[in-house]
Amino acid sequence: MLRIFLLLLCLFPSLGYSKAEVALLKGKAVLIDSKGSKTLLQQGDVFQNDGFIATDKKSLLRLKLDDGSVLSLGPESKMTIGQVQAGKPKVIELLAGKLRAQVNEKTPVPEEGHKMYVKTRTAALGVRGTDFLIVHNPKNHVTSTVTFKGDVNLFKKRDEDVHESLREELNRKNSMGHIDQEKDVVNLEDDLRHHSATAVAPGQLSGAFPSYEKAAAPVKLSPTQFALLAQNSNLELGGKGKVLKGRKNKKNPGPTNESLVPVPPGDEAVPEEEKDFDKKNADGVRSGGILDLETGFYLAPPADATFDPKTKTYEMPAEFGGVDAATGEYIPPDGLKLDPLHGLVPLLGLGPDYKEHDVAKTIAKFKNLNGSFNDRVYKALRLFKELGRFDVYSYLNYRFTTNAMENYYGEWRAITQAPTMIWDWKIQGGFQLYHSPTWLHYPKGHFYSVYHERDVAEIKRNDMMEMMFGWESHYKHYLFKKKARLVFDFQFKTEYLDYKKRQQYDYYTEDSGLKISERFQFNRKHLSEVYYQIRAFQGYNKPDHGNIHNGGLTHRFFMGRFYDLQMNYEHSVRKEQWTGNRYKIDRLGGQLILLDLLPKTDVTGGYTWEWHYYQFQPSTLPQRAGDPNRLEENMKDGFFYRANLFLNYRLGEFWKLNGLYEYSRQRTGAGGYNKAFIQQTWGGGLVMYF
């Protein structure tokens, strides 16, 4: 039987496991395999190419893979490597530290598109026959890469996905990463085919930085550092050799955090409104700078740096530090060091060390906020966000409409044909009670209020206050080898209106419901959601009791860098328990989203069609006479359409300004003379979200 098994491995190598050999080891390195067994590695060891590997301080590890590729892991680095199937692309997750990869050029490129994939929390990389270095710092979530030979394709993950991955670790038992070779290859290749992915050529540096929309435009590294790093293929770091520096410039006081790319997250400096744009690089970052291998920051040359036309790079002045002649590491100026959160800081005297999810220290920082009012607001929001499990969304809008009315579960009621101003305000919060790579449990709630002019009784009856409490449970899984999510959304709402016009809110209606939705994607250019929702409602009036069934589909097309298209359809049925009457709505809509049409501004144009049907028994109409504030508004059918235009201007990390114009009209059939209307609305507001 054993001979038969070995013969099958020879005939079908893809059924066997890939192997790795420890070609060089200095210091200590540990391997934890997929079964959880822990092994202290020794030079010459051969092991299955599937597991978690970590190096100690002043240690380095060089692995030779069975296809001839070589991986070098630097000091204090962690990675997970996965290749259950030999002959298939390797997948590596760099959790922290430095990794040098030299991929064998002679092996054929597999049909998937790349020979090796590397992922970090913020980036996806794909390589063929390539020699490159990648640095990832888990404190600032900066990923930087330098290409020595060939090309590296780099994709920067969305900040929403990065934040999601951080929160998944709140209830994760370990932080050793997880690789599913087959599914990861499909999803990483999909990322690398996205229009925002970039190719990093030899001699260039690029990176995936938080708050950046896409990977940074590639920039030429200092020729001196590039040559030294290229020679240091084993990542032997920590040496104290000669420091190579540029020419002195007495007029230059030395580096500041404004020279770092990206700006350190702990730095409160506000970026300039206009970038120091340089024609030699699309992002305005000067070439010839130095990469710090610990923090991942790129230190750019100053504005007065000398440009070398031969190398097409700027010369780094001596006041900015230099590079170690033996290792290529960045050496800051005397008395300074680079911190992953605070950037350039004094060598001694830095505040408390960084600790993840240290709630007590985070709360204590609120007592020591200083600076202008705006500075204090932003600092407080950032500190609050550090707590990790809270989400807050709020907005305040002012609108003017030509026709005040009530939206009753999709049906337009209490149509006044009178103009009014409207203030509406909402605050919504949620708490990630439990979050792992598979499950998210999320209690939530909101308060929502609408206020109209009070001079006209028919208008002020629509003043409304609503409260909601709910719970979401998300099951994260794979569908079509792509990430998918099954969501169970429970909500209970209570609504109060001034329908009695007594200058007070009275109980109006309440409902409880469950919405089940599946979110999935066939590829990165398509995102779909199908859902079904059932709600039970009851109001102050006897006929206002019953059930609502909603079912629909939403599909978003990511059509390019500057625009997306979203289509949606929903069928809704509201059945009144006491009368048997039914109100049906078929809704079809589309939105075109123009991204960055103007600086920091997104524009959305939409159109919606709705077909309304009211199936009622004439004998039930007198039952509605109990509400003296509602006219006889029953109709058999109606056609509603709406065109709208939204503008969103990003003010900063947590704020948006919005503007709105909307035109809507409803035409009605028999019995609906009170429900035909035209409405126009203008407005704007402020949104806070994080």
N, C-alpha and C positions, 0 to 999 in steps of 0.2 A: 504493500500500500504506500509506504514512504517513497519507494522508487517511482511509483506512478505519479505521486504528488510533485516530486522534483522534476519529472519529465514534463508535466503540465506547466510548471513554472518556466521551463526552457522554451516550450512551444508558445506560451502565452505570457510574455514578460509583464504585461500590464496587470496580471493578477498578483504579481509579487510586490513586496514592499521595497521602496528605495532605501539605500544605505548611505551612511555618512561615516567618514573616518577622521579622527582627531589627528591632523597632520602636525600641529604645533600647539603647545599649551604652556603658558607662563602664568604662574599664580594658580588661582582656583577657579574652577567652573563646575556647575552642577547641571545634571539632566534629570528632568521629571518626565517620564514617558506617559503615553496616553492612558495607561492603567494606574498612574499615580505613584509608580515606583521611583524612588530618588536614588541617583547614582552620582558619585563624585568622579568626574571624568579624569582619565589618564591619557597621556600621549600614546597613540597607537590604537586606542579603542575604536571599535566599529559598532555602530548602533543603528537601529531603525530610524529612518529619516522622518520621525513624527514625534514631537514632544516639545517641552518647554526647556529653554537653556538660559542660564544666567551666569555672568562672570563677576568676580569679586573686584575689590579695589586693586589697582596696579596689576591687573591681569589681562590677558588676551587669549583668544581662542581662534584657531584657524582650522576650518573643516574642509575636507575634500569630498565632494559629492560623486556619486557613481557615474555621472555624465561628464566628469572632468571640470565642472564648475567649482569655484573656491569661494567660501564665505569666511570673512574675518570679523570677529565680534570684539569690540573694544572694551575697556575697563568699565565696570559698573553698568553693564548693558544687559538687556533682557529681550529675548525673542522667542516666538513660537514658530516652529517649522512644520509644515504638513505636506507630505507626499505619500499618501497611502497607496496610490497607484503609480508604479514606475512607468515612465514613458509619457506621463501627463505633466503639464506645467506645474512647477513647484509654487507653493504659496507660503510666504513668510510674513509674520506680523512682528514688526519691531515695536516693542512696548516702551522701551527706554534705551537711550544711549546711542552708540555709533555702530554702523554696519558697513563693511566694504564687500562688494560682490563683484566677482569676475566670472562672467557667464561664458561658457564655452561657445566659441563662434562656429565650431565645426558641426555641432549637432543641428539637425534640421528644425526649423520653426514649426511647431505643431499647428494644427488647424484652428486651435483656439485663438491664435494671433500673437502670443508672446511665450517665451520659454520660461520666464519666471515672473511672478507677481509679488510685490511687496506692499503691505498695507500698514498704515499707522492710524492713530485715532483721527487724524485730519487729512490724510492723503492716500491715494492709490497710485502705484507705480507699475509700469509694465516694461520689461526689458527683453531684448533678443540677444545678440552677441555684444555684450556691453560690460564695461568696467566703470563702476560708479560708487560713490560714497553717500550714505544717507544718515542724517542726524535727526533724532526725535527727542524732545524734552517733554516729559509728562506733566511738568508744572505749568508751563506756559502754552503747551500744546502746539509748539512750533515744529514743523518738519521742514528741513532743508536738504537739498541734494546737489551734488557736484558730479558732473559727468567727465570721465577721463578718456573714454573711448566708446564710439558708437553713439546711440541716442537713447535717452530715457524719456518715456511718455509719463507725464505727471498730471494727476487730476486732484483738485482740491475739493474735499467733501463740504457739503453745506453745513453752516453753523448749527442748523436745527438738528442735523444728524449727529454732529459732534456732541452737542448738549445731551441728546438722547443716549448716546453711548456712555457718557459720564454718569448719567442718572441710573443706567442699568447696573452700575457697580455698587449702588447704595445697598443692595441686598444680595450681592453676589458673594459667594463663599470664598472665591479666590480671584486673583487678577492675573492669571497666567495666559489669558487670551484663549481664543477658540478658533479652530480652523476646520471647515468642512471643504475639502479640496474641490469636489465637484461643483458645489454651489458657489463657493467663493470665486472660482475661475470665471463662471458665467457672469456674476455680478461685477467683478473687477474689470473684466473685459468690456462690459457695458459702460462702466464709468469712463474708461479710457477712450471710448468712441464718442463721448460727449463733445459738443462743440467748444467747451471751455477748457478741455485738456490741452496741454502744451508740450512741445518736444524740447528737451534740454540737450544742446549740442556739446561736444567736448570743449572744455575750458569755461563752461558756463555754470552758473548757479541759479537755482530757482527754489521756490518753497511754497508750502501750503500754510498760510497764516490765518489765525482766527480773525474774523471781521472782514477778511478779504472776500470779494465775490468769487474770485477764481484764483488759480495758481499765479504767483507773481511772474511778471515777464522775465525771461532769462536775462541775466546780466553777466558780463565777463568778470571772473575772479581775478584777484591780484596775481600776475604771472609768477611772482616769487612763491606765494603760498601754493598756487596750483602745482608748480613743479615739485615742491617738497612733499605735498600730500600724495602726488602720483607715485613718488618713490616709496612712500611709507605704506606699502600694500598690506602689511600685517597689523596696522593700527597700533604700533608701539608708541604709547603716549605717556605723558607725565615726566618726560625728561627735562633737564634744566641745562640745555645747551646754550650756545651763543644766540642772542636775539638779533635778528636782521631787521633793520629799520630803514625808512626812507630818509630823505634829506630834511634837515631842520627848517622850520618856518617860525621864526620868533614872533611873528604877528598873530600866529594861531594859538589860542589858549589851550587847545586840546579838545578831545571828543566830548560830546554831550549825548543825551538820549535822542536828540533830534537826528543824530547820525545813524541810529539803529533802525534796521528793517527786520521785522515790524517794530512799531513803538511798544515798549514794554507795557504789559497790562496793568502793572502797579503804578505806572506813571500817569499823572493827571493832566499832562500837557494836552491842549486842544490842537489838532492839526491845523495848519494854515489853510485858508480858504483856497488859495491857488498853489498848486504844487510847483516846486522848483524844477520845472520841466526841462529836460535835456534831449536834444534831437537824437542822441545816440541810443536812447532807451525809451520805450513807449510809456513806462511807468515813471519816468523822471528820476530814476535811481542811477547815480553815477557808477560807472564800472571801475574795476580796479580795487574794490574793497576786500575785506577780510572776513572769512567765516569763523565764528567761534564754535568750536566743536562741542562745548558743554551746553550752551543755551540755545544754539541754533540761530542766533542773531547774525545778521550781515551788517558789518560796520562799513558804511559808505564813506568815501573820501569827502572832504569839506568842499565848499563852493569855490574856494580859492586854490584848489589843488591844481598842479601842473598836468596838462594833458599830453600823453605820449602818443604821437601819431603812428608810430611803428606798431605798438601793441594795441592801440586804440583803447587804452585804459588811462585812468587818472592815477597819479602817484600818491601814495599814502604818506603824509608827513610823519616825521619821527615822533611828534607830540601825540600821535594817535596810538602809539604802541608799535609792536612788530610781530614777527613770527619766529618760532623756535627753528633754528637752522637744522635740527635733527629730525623733528617730527612734523613741522608745519603748523603746529598749534598757535593760536592767537595769544600773545602776551600783552595784557593791558599796560598802560603807563604806570609808573611807580605810584603807589598809594591808592590805586583803584582796582576794582575787580568787577566782573560782569555777573549780575544776579539774574536768574531767569524771569523774575517778576518785576524787579525794580531797575533793571538795566545797569548802567555804570554807577557804582556806589563806592564810598570809601572802603578801604580794605578792612578796617575795623569799625565797629560801632553801628552796624546795620541792625534793624529792629528784630523782633522775634522771627524765628525760622518759620517757613511755610508749613502749614499742616492742613491736609484736606479735611473738610467737614468738621472743623473745630468750632462748634457752635458757640461755646462760651467766649472764646477769644473774639469771634466775629461780632457778637453782640456788644462786647466791651468796647469795641472800636467806635461804636456809635457815639459814645460819650466824648470822644476826642476829635470830632469833626471840626475843621476850620476852613478858612477861605471865604469867597463870596457865596451869596445864596445859591447861585447855580452850581457852583463847585460842591457845596454841601449836599445839594439834592442828588447830584450824580454820584457822589461818594456813598451816600446812604443807600441808593439803589443798588450800587455794585456790591456793597457789603450785605445787603439783604439777599441778593442773588446768591452769594456765597453759601447761604444756608442750605441750598441745594434742592429742596423738595417743593418749594412754593412756586406757583405760577400766578401772576396777576395781570389782568387785562381790564382797561377802563377807557371810557371815552365820554366826551361832552360835546354835543352838537347843537348848533342853532340853525333853524330852517324857517323859511317862509313858504307857505303853500297856498294855492288859490282855492283849495277845497278841503275843508276838514272833514274827516270821516273815521270810522272805526274798522279795524281789521279783525274780524271774528273768525279765527281758525281758517283764514283764507277767503272768507266771504266779506264783502264790503257792506257795512251797515252804517246807520246813523249818518247818512250823506247829507251835509249841510248846504252845499253849494256856496259856502261863505269862506273868505280868506282868513288866515290866522298865522301868527308866528308860533313856532314850536321849539321848546327846549327838551331835549331828551338826554338822559344820563344813565350810564350803566357801569357797574363794577362787578367783575367776575373773578373768583379765585378758586384755586384748586391745590390739593396737597397730594404728592406722590407717596401714598402710604406704604406701598410696596412696589419695588421696581427691580426686575431682573431681566436678563436677555430674553426670557420667554413670557413673563407676565408683568402687567402693570395694573395696579388697583388705585383708583383715583377718585376720592370724594371731592365734591365741588359744590359751588353755590353762586348765585348772583342776585343782585338787586337792580331793578330797572324802573325808571320813572319817566313819564311824559307829561309835560305841562304846556297848556295852551293859553291863549288870551281868555280872560275871565269876564269880558263885557257881554258876550253873547251866550245865552243859556245853552243853546244847541251845541255850541262848541265846547264849553267848559265841561259838559258831561263826559267828554272823551279824555279828560285828565285821568291818568292811570298810574298805578303803582303795582309792580310785580315782584314776587320773590320766588326763587327756585332753589331746591336742594336736590342733589343728584349723586350718582355713583357710576363710574366707568370702569369696566374690566377689559383689558386688551390682551389678546392672545397673539403673540408674534410668532409667525411660522413662515414656511416657504410654499409658494404656489407657482408652478411652471419654473421651478428652480430660482425664483425671484422672491425677495422679501415681501411678505404679505401680513395683513393684520385683521383679525376678527375682533370686532368691538361690540360689547354689550353696554348700552347706555340707558340707565334708569334715571327718570326725572319726575319730580313732583313740583307743580307750579300752582301758585295762588295769585289771583289778580283782583285788584280793587279798583273801582271806578267811581267817579262822582256822578253816577247816572241819575241820582235823585236830586242833583243840583242843590245840595244842602251845605256846600262848602266843606264837605268831608268825604273821605273815601269809604265806600260801602262794599261789602263782599259782592263780587260779580260772578266769577267763575273760577273753577280749579280743575286741574287735570293731572293724571299720573300716566306714565307711559314707559314703554320699552322699545328701544330702537336697536336692531341688529344689523350691522353693516360689515362688509368684507371689502378691504382696500387692497388692491393688487396692481401689478404692472407686468406687461409683457416685455417691455424694455424701457430704457431710461426716457424715451420720448413719449411714452403713454402711461398715464396713471388713471386707474378706474376705481369706482366705488359703487357697489350695489347695496341696497338697503331695504328693510321692511320695518315699519313702525306701527305699533298699536297704542292708542291712547283712550282712556276712559275719562269723560268730562262730565261735570255737573255745574249748573248755574243756579242763580237765585230764582229763575223762572222755571216752571215745571217742564216745558218742552225742551229746555236747554240741558238735557241729560242724554247721554248715549256714548257711542264709541266712534273713533276715527281710525281709519286704516290708510296708511301711506306706503307707497312702494315706488322706488325710483332708481335711476342710474345717473352717475356723473362721470364724465370722461374729460381728462385734460390732455391736450397735445402740447408738448414742449417743442415749439417749431423753430427755435433758433435762439441766438443770444439776446435778441431785443423784443421778442413777442411770443406769447402763448395764446392758445385758444381753448376755451372750456365750453362744453355742451352738457346740458342736463335735461332730464325728463322725469316727471313725477305724476303719478295717478293717486288721487286722494278721494276718499269716500267718508262722509260724516253722516251717521245714522242716529236719528233721535229715538230714544227708547220708548217714550210715551206716545208718540204719534206714528212712528214708522216712516216718517219723511226722510228723504236722503238728499244730501247736497254733495255733488260730485265736481271735481276739478281735474282737468288734464292740463298740465303745465309743461311747456317746452321753451327752453331759453339757451342763449349763447352769449359768451363774453370774450372779447378780444383784449388781451392785456399787453400793453406796450411798456416795456421795461426801460427805464432811464431814457425816456423820450426827451426829457430835459434833465439837467444835472440834479441828481437825487430825487427825481420825480418819475413816478409810474402813473400811467393813464389807462383806465379801463372803460371800454364802451360796451354796453350790453343791450340786448333786446329780448323781451319775454312775451310769449303768447299764452293766454289761458282761456280754456273753454269751460264755462260754468253751466251746470245742469241742476235744476231743483225739482225733484220728484216729490210732490206733496199731494195730500188729500185735501180738497176744499173744505171738508168738514172740520179740519184741524185748525184752520186759520183763526177762528174766534178765540182759541186758547192763547193767542199772542196778544190779544187786546189788553191783557193785564199789565202790559208795560206802556204807560202813557207817553213815554219819551221816545218810543220807536214807531215810526210811521209804518203803514202797510207796505212792506218792501218785498213781498214774495214774487218770484219770477220763475218762469219755466226754463229759460236759457239766457246766456249772456256770453259776450266775447270781449275779453280784456287784453290790452296790449300795453307794453311799457318800453320806452327807450330811455336809457340813462347814461350818464358820463361821470366817472369818478376820477379825482386827482389825489394822489398821495405824495406828499413831500416829506422826506426823511430829515428830521431835525437833528438826530443823534442816535445814540445807542438804544434809547427807550421811547422816543417820541416821534409822532408823525402829525403833520397837518393834513387835513383832507378837505376837499371841495366836492360839491355834488350839484348836478342839474338832472332833473327827471321830468319826463312827460308821459302821462298815462291817460288812457281812455277806456271806458267800458260802454259797449252797446248792448242793449237788452231786447229780448223778445216779448211775448205776451205777458202782461201782468207786472212788468218790471219798469214802469215809467219812473218810479222813484229811484231806480238804481243805475240809470244811465248818467254818466258824468265825464267831465274832462278835468284833469288835475295837472298843475305844474308846480314843481318844487325846486327851490334854490337853497343852498346852505353850505355850511362848513363846520369844522370842529377840530378838536385836539384828541389824539389817541395816545395812551400810554400802554406799553406791553413789555413783558419780559418773562 
